[in-house]
């Protein structure tokens, strides 16, 4: 080695093997910590009132319920949670979010009358996967379908039925037909209830329809009172009839027994009379007098001024 090369070799930095290994260890430790943090990010919690859908690269991989679960971290898996116990509402003919409610949706009845009907539809999420990925804007879809079914139901009914007895039938039909349409769309929605909030008429005809409704209500009340009175009186009448029949049967048996007894006594007396007519006749006369005389007031009159004795002896004829 010459003198010109020596200074260059002496000026090169000296790296110790122990420091290099320490540096590599810190790098490995950081990589392990980063990997552990990345993998631990796959843990997630589904609340008690929720269900979740796990998507792997966009495709549905699993449906999970409440609790702690694990998924492959982003960008492999993605979790969408939906509340399945909360009851959601949508207004038909008015907005639930506004401070003031509109009159309702105008509908034409079967007898060409116009009604304003406001209705509330309540629903829950039955299938989170269908609810999230099969339909768009579920609340608007439920409201639109319910309004369509309501229009179809009202147009086939007269206005009197809609205002009185047909209200419950309209609610039932809207709930049933709306659910059938939602099932065809695979919406994952379950209708909980359908309630008509108000039914209003034009002001010019409202009093007449109100009179009709009051008359129908009075008729229903009178019919209910008549049925209640009939249900109260019929059992009483049947009981009284049964009592009278029983009394008549008892009286019949009594009279028959008396007639049989009198006939037997007469036959026995006839036999005695045939044996001794005079004695039997006198006995019958005395028995009759014993029954009659205690009930008769007897007056004794002295027609001779006391000169003739009064004969009080009662003799047989």
C-alpha positions as CSV (number, residue, x, y, z in Angstrom):
1,X,0.0,0.0,0.0
2,X,1.5,3.3,-0.9
3,X,1.3,6.6,0.9
4,X,-1.4,8.1,-1.4
5,X,-3.9,5.4,-0.6
6,X,-3.4,5.3,3.2
7,X,-5.2,8.6,4.0
8,X,-8.2,7.5,2.1
9,X,-8.6,4.3,4.0
10,X,-8.1,6.0,7.3
11,X,-10.7,8.6,6.6
12,X,-13.6,6.0,5.9
13,X,-16.2,5.8,8.7
14,X,-16.1,2.8,10.9
15,X,-19.5,1.0,11.5
16,X,-19.7,-1.4,14.4
17,X,-21.6,-4.7,13.9
18,X,-23.6,-4.4,17.2
19,X,-25.1,-1.0,16.2
20,X,-26.2,-2.4,12.9
21,X,-28.0,-5.3,14.5
22,X,-29.7,-3.0,17.0
23,X,-31.0,-0.9,14.1
24,X,-32.4,-3.9,12.3
25,X,-34.1,-5.0,15.6
26,X,-35.8,-1.7,16.0
27,X,-37.0,-1.8,12.4
28,X,-38.4,-5.4,12.9
29,X,-40.1,-4.3,16.1
30,X,-41.8,-1.4,14.4
31,X,-43.0,-3.7,11.6
32,X,-44.4,-6.2,14.0
33,X,-46.2,-3.5,15.9
34,X,-47.6,-2.1,12.7
35,X,-48.8,-5.5,11.6
36,X,-50.3,-6.1,15.1
37,X,-52.1,-2.8,14.9
38,X,-53.3,-3.5,11.4
39,X,-54.7,-6.9,12.3
40,X,-56.2,-5.7,15.6
41,X,-58.2,-3.1,13.6
42,X,-60.4,-6.0,12.4
43,X,-62.2,-6.3,15.7
44,X,-65.5,-4.5,15.9
45,X,-68.6,-4.4,18.1
46,X,-72.3,-4.8,17.0
47,X,-74.7,-3.2,19.4
48,X,-77.6,-5.0,21.0
49,X,-80.2,-3.3,18.7
50,X,-78.2,-3.8,15.5
51,X,-77.3,-6.4,12.9
52,X,-74.3,-6.1,10.7
53,X,-73.4,-7.2,7.1
54,X,-69.7,-8.0,6.3
55,X,-68.7,-7.4,2.7
56,X,-65.4,-8.8,1.3
57,X,-64.3,-6.9,-1.7
58,X,-67.8,-5.7,-2.2
59,X,-69.5,-9.1,-2.0
60,X,-71.6,-10.1,1.1
61,X,-69.5,-12.5,3.1
62,X,-71.5,-12.8,6.4
63,X,-74.4,-11.5,8.5
64,X,-73.7,-11.1,12.2
65,X,-75.7,-10.3,15.2
66,X,-74.9,-8.3,18.4
67,X,-71.5,-8.8,20.1
68,X,-67.8,-8.6,19.4
69,X,-66.6,-10.0,16.0
70,X,-63.6,-10.0,13.8
71,X,-63.2,-9.2,10.1
72,X,-60.2,-8.9,7.8
73,X,-59.0,-5.3,8.0
74,X,-59.4,-2.7,5.3
75,X,-59.4,-2.9,2.3
76,X,-60.5,-6.6,2.4
77,X,-63.6,-6.5,4.5
78,X,-66.1,-3.8,5.3
79,X,-68.9,-3.8,7.9
80,X,-72.3,-2.1,7.6
81,X,-74.5,-2.0,10.8
82,X,-78.2,-1.4,10.8
83,X,-80.6,-0.9,13.7
84,X,-83.2,-3.7,13.5
85,X,-85.2,-3.0,16.6
86,X,-85.9,0.7,16.0
87,X,-89.3,1.5,14.6
88,X,-89.1,4.0,11.7
89,X,-92.0,6.1,10.5
90,X,-93.0,7.7,7.2
91,X,-95.9,10.0,6.6
92,X,-98.3,9.6,3.7
93,X,-99.7,12.9,2.6
94,X,-97.7,14.9,5.1
95,X,-94.2,15.3,6.5
96,X,-93.3,14.0,9.9
97,X,-90.3,16.2,10.2
98,X,-92.1,19.5,9.7
99,X,-93.7,21.6,12.5
100,X,-96.9,21.9,10.6
101,X,-98.6,19.0,8.9
102,X,-100.4,19.3,5.6
103,X,-104.0,18.4,5.2
104,X,-103.1,15.0,3.6
105,X,-103.1,13.5,0.1
106,X,-106.2,14.2,-2.0
107,X,-108.0,10.9,-3.1
108,X,-111.1,10.3,-5.2
109,X,-113.6,7.8,-3.7
110,X,-115.7,5.3,-5.7
111,X,-118.7,7.6,-5.7
112,X,-116.6,10.6,-6.9
113,X,-116.1,12.4,-3.6
114,X,-112.7,13.9,-2.7
115,X,-111.1,13.1,0.6
116,X,-107.9,14.3,2.2
117,X,-106.2,11.4,4.0
118,X,-103.1,11.6,6.2
119,X,-101.6,8.3,7.2
120,X,-98.6,7.1,9.1
121,X,-96.7,3.9,8.2
122,X,-94.4,2.3,10.8
123,X,-91.8,-0.3,9.7
124,X,-88.6,-2.1,10.9
125,X,-85.6,-3.7,9.2
126,X,-86.1,-7.4,8.7
127,X,-83.1,-8.2,6.5
128,X,-80.2,-5.8,6.8
129,X,-78.5,-7.1,3.6
130,X,-81.5,-6.5,1.4
131,X,-82.2,-3.2,3.2
132,X,-78.7,-1.9,2.5
133,X,-78.0,-3.2,-1.0
134,X,-81.3,-4.1,-2.8
135,X,-83.1,-0.8,-2.6
136,X,-82.3,2.9,-2.6
137,X,-84.0,5.4,-0.3
138,X,-86.1,2.9,1.7
139,X,-88.2,5.5,3.4
140,X,-89.3,7.1,0.2
141,X,-90.1,3.7,-1.3
142,X,-92.3,2.7,1.7
143,X,-94.2,6.0,1.5
144,X,-94.7,5.8,-2.3
145,X,-95.9,2.2,-2.2
146,X,-98.3,2.9,0.7
147,X,-99.8,6.0,-1.0
148,X,-100.3,3.9,-4.2
149,X,-102.1,1.1,-2.3
150,X,-104.2,3.7,-0.4
151,X,-105.3,5.3,-3.6
152,X,-106.3,1.9,-5.0
153,X,-108.2,1.0,-1.8
154,X,-110.1,4.3,-1.5
155,X,-111.1,4.5,-5.2
156,X,-113.0,1.2,-4.8
157,X,-115.1,2.3,-1.8
158,X,-118.0,4.8,-1.3
159,X,-117.2,7.8,0.8
160,X,-119.6,6.7,3.6
161,X,-117.7,3.4,4.1
162,X,-114.3,5.2,4.2
163,X,-115.6,7.6,6.8
164,X,-117.2,5.0,9.0
165,X,-116.9,1.2,9.0
166,X,-114.4,0.9,6.2
167,X,-111.5,2.7,7.9
168,X,-110.1,-0.4,9.5
169,X,-110.4,-2.3,6.3
170,X,-108.5,0.4,4.4
171,X,-105.6,0.3,7.0
172,X,-105.5,-3.5,6.8
173,X,-105.4,-3.5,3.0
174,X,-102.7,-0.9,2.8
175,X,-100.5,-2.9,5.3
176,X,-101.0,-6.2,3.4
177,X,-100.6,-4.9,-0.1
178,X,-97.6,-2.6,0.7
179,X,-95.9,-5.6,2.4
180,X,-96.4,-7.7,-0.7
181,X,-94.9,-5.1,-2.9
182,X,-91.9,-4.6,-0.6
183,X,-91.3,-8.4,-0.6
184,X,-91.3,-8.4,-4.4
185,X,-88.6,-5.7,-4.4
186,X,-86.6,-7.7,-1.7
187,X,-86.5,-4.6,0.4
188,X,-85.8,-6.3,3.7
189,X,-88.5,-4.1,5.3
190,X,-91.3,-5.3,7.5
191,X,-94.4,-3.2,8.0
192,X,-95.3,-2.9,11.6
193,X,-98.5,-0.9,11.5
194,X,-100.6,1.5,9.3
195,X,-102.7,4.2,11.0
196,X,-104.9,6.8,9.4
197,X,-104.3,10.0,11.2
198,X,-107.1,12.0,9.7
199,X,-109.8,12.0,7.0
200,X,-111.2,15.4,6.1
201,X,-113.8,16.5,3.6
202,X,-114.5,19.8,1.8
203,X,-115.9,22.3,4.2
204,X,-119.1,22.7,2.2
205,X,-120.1,19.0,2.5
206,X,-118.5,18.2,5.8
207,X,-121.6,19.0,8.0
208,X,-123.8,16.7,5.9
209,X,-121.3,13.8,6.1
210,X,-121.0,14.4,9.8
211,X,-124.7,14.1,10.2
212,X,-124.6,10.8,8.3
213,X,-121.8,9.6,10.5
214,X,-123.7,10.6,13.7
215,X,-126.9,8.9,12.4
216,X,-124.9,5.7,11.7
217,X,-123.3,5.9,15.1
218,X,-126.8,6.4,16.8
219,X,-128.1,3.4,14.8
220,X,-125.2,1.2,15.9
221,X,-125.7,2.4,19.5
222,X,-129.5,1.6,19.4
223,X,-128.8,-1.9,17.9
224,X,-126.2,-2.6,20.6
225,X,-128.7,-1.5,23.3
226,X,-131.4,-3.7,21.8
227,X,-129.1,-6.7,21.7
228,X,-128.2,-6.1,25.3
229,X,-131.8,-5.8,26.3
230,X,-132.7,-9.0,24.4
231,X,-129.8,-10.8,26.0
232,X,-131.1,-9.7,29.4
233,X,-134.8,-10.4,28.8
234,X,-134.6,-13.7,26.9
235,X,-133.0,-15.7,29.7
236,X,-135.5,-14.2,32.2
237,X,-138.5,-15.1,30.0
238,X,-137.2,-18.6,29.5
239,X,-136.8,-19.0,33.3
240,X,-140.3,-17.7,34.0
241,X,-141.7,-20.0,31.3
242,X,-139.9,-22.9,32.8
243,X,-141.2,-22.0,36.2
244,X,-144.8,-21.7,35.0
245,X,-144.6,-25.1,33.2
246,X,-143.3,-26.7,36.3
247,X,-146.1,-25.1,38.4
248,X,-148.7,-26.3,35.9
249,X,-147.3,-29.8,35.9
250,X,-147.4,-29.8,39.7
251,X,-151.0,-28.5,39.8
252,X,-151.9,-31.1,37.2
253,X,-150.5,-33.9,39.3
254,X,-152.2,-32.5,42.4
255,X,-155.6,-32.3,40.7
256,X,-155.3,-35.8,39.3
257,X,-154.4,-37.1,42.8
258,X,-157.4,-35.3,44.3
259,X,-159.7,-36.6,41.6
260,X,-158.5,-40.1,42.1
261,X,-158.8,-39.8,45.9
262,X,-162.4,-38.4,45.6
263,X,-163.3,-41.2,43.1
264,X,-162.0,-43.9,45.5
265,X,-163.8,-42.3,48.4
266,X,-167.0,-42.1,46.4
267,X,-166.7,-45.8,45.4
268,X,-166.1,-46.8,49.0
269,X,-169.1,-44.8,50.2
270,X,-171.2,-46.3,47.4
271,X,-170.5,-49.8,48.7
272,X,-171.4,-48.7,52.2
273,X,-174.6,-47.1,51.0
274,X,-175.6,-50.2,49.1
275,X,-175.2,-52.2,52.4
276,X,-177.2,-49.8,54.6
277,X,-178.9,-46.9,52.8
278,X,-180.7,-45.3,55.7
279,X,-177.7,-45.3,58.0
280,X,-175.4,-44.0,55.3
281,X,-177.9,-41.3,54.3
282,X,-178.2,-40.1,57.9
283,X,-174.4,-40.1,58.4
284,X,-173.9,-38.1,55.2
285,X,-176.5,-35.6,56.4
286,X,-174.9,-35.2,59.8
287,X,-171.4,-34.8,58.3
288,X,-172.7,-32.1,56.0
289,X,-174.4,-30.3,58.9
290,X,-171.1,-30.5,60.9
291,X,-169.4,-28.8,58.0
292,X,-172.1,-26.2,57.3
293,X,-173.4,-25.2,60.8
294,X,-170.2,-23.7,62.2
295,X,-170.2,-21.2,59.3
296,X,-174.0,-20.3,59.7
297,X,-175.4,-17.8,62.2
298,X,-178.5,-19.3,63.8
299,X,-181.3,-17.1,65.2
300,X,-183.9,-18.6,67.6
301,X,-187.3,-16.8,67.6
302,X,-190.0,-17.4,70.1
303,X,-193.2,-16.8,68.1
304,X,-195.6,-17.7,71.0
305,X,-194.3,-15.3,73.5
306,X,-192.6,-18.0,75.5
307,X,-195.7,-20.2,75.9
308,X,-194.4,-22.8,73.5
309,X,-191.1,-24.6,74.0
310,X,-188.5,-24.0,71.3
311,X,-187.3,-27.3,69.7
312,X,-183.6,-27.0,68.8
313,X,-183.2,-30.5,67.8
314,X,-181.9,-30.9,64.3
315,X,-183.3,-34.1,62.7
316,X,-182.8,-35.8,59.5
317,X,-185.3,-35.0,56.7
